[in-house]
Amino acid sequence: MTTTPLALVTGGNRGIGYATARQLAARGMTVLVGARDADRGAAAVAALRDGGADARPLPLEVTDPVSVAAAAEQVEREHGRLDVLVNNAGIVRADGMARPSETTLTTIREVFETNVFAVVTVTNAFLPLLLRAPAGRIVNVSSEVGSITAMTDPESSVWPLTSVPYPSSKAALNMVTAMYAKELRDTAVRVNAANPGYCATDFNGHSGYRTAEQGAEVSVRLATLPADGPTGQLWGHLAADDSYGVLPW
């Protein structure tokens, strides 16, 4: 076991997750790359190591409680604690862009399974290890489209979006974040939601106008907050003026 800060990034084998893993490693952390596909996880770890990162693979299917429990047991056995958990894994479905009246329950259930339920499963499994860290940090990668305030403001850049599955899953994730922050307010653990902004990744067919590296900066900031840092916030990219700050729930 080592005293080097240890971070776990779910879905860390590509996109914003990969960029987050690389940036955390650059800050001196050992990074566990959570990936459901072992080969892709190994390839990502190899690339990170080639860049000088202390990266290690962690088999992890976030929607499978058995896989999550096995991953937590492995981290406890090999490291005894966890300093940072970045719940980055998330999905969107093409048919999830339909109008509310055309939404299928199958799509909603699938999106919530990864974007909400899995976050609770992973967080609960690793929370005992985070509580052992001097200053545990939980970062839930959310989105501005999960802000009810933004989505109901005709002047907001996200106003035109009318789909249900992805935005509602991120709104739920925001509430999950707030409730964990409330439970853990008297501990050294800080829990926040990150808004990376609209980034060009495989997630959206590389249609975003921000880079994965820029999106990762948001999670990294929240993962490295000082002891007196905020908790229970949605923080990140503000599309209105391309700055960073607290977003309304």
C-alpha positions, 0 to 999 in steps of 0.5 A: 500500500502507498500514501500516493493519492489514489483516484478511480475514474469510471468509464476512464478508457476514453473521452472525458474520462480518459482525459480526467485520468491523465490530468489526475495522474499529472497531479501525482495521483495513482489512477485506476481506470474503470472500464467494462471492456478489459481490452479497452481498459488495458489499451487506455492504461498502456497509453497513459503509462506511455505518457508517464502516468501511474495508471492501473486497470480496474475491471468495472461494469457500473451497472452490475452490482457483482462487478462493482463489489468485486472492484471495491474489494480489489481496491480495499485489498490492494490499497486500503483506501480511495481518495477520489471517485469520479463517477464519469461513466454515462450513456445517451441513446439516439432514440433518447432525443425524441420528444417527450410524447414519443419517449419509450420507457425502455430508453429511460430505464436504460439511461437511468440504469447507468447515469443514476442507479449505477452512480449510487451503486458505485458510490455506496461500494466505495464510500467506506474507502473514501471515508478512510482517506484524509480528504475524500472527493466524489465527483459526479459528472453531470450536465447543464441539461440537468439544471431545471433552472437552465432548461426552463429559461427561454434565454438559455442555450439548452432551451431548445432541447426537449427530450426526457431520458438524458436531461432527467437522468442528470437532474436526478444525478444532481439530486443524488449529489446534493443528498450525499453532500448533505449526509457527508457534510460533517466528514472530510468527504466533499461531493459535487457535480461537474458540468464539463460543457458540450465536448467533442467525444465519441459520446456525441459523435464529436459534435461538441465545441469543447475538447475532452481535455477542457471538459476534464478540467472541471472534474479535476478541479472538484477532485482536488478541492482544498479541505475547506472547499465547497460541497453539494454544488453543480459547478463547471462550464458556463456556456453563456460566457465560456467561463466556469462557475456554480450552475443553478440546480 
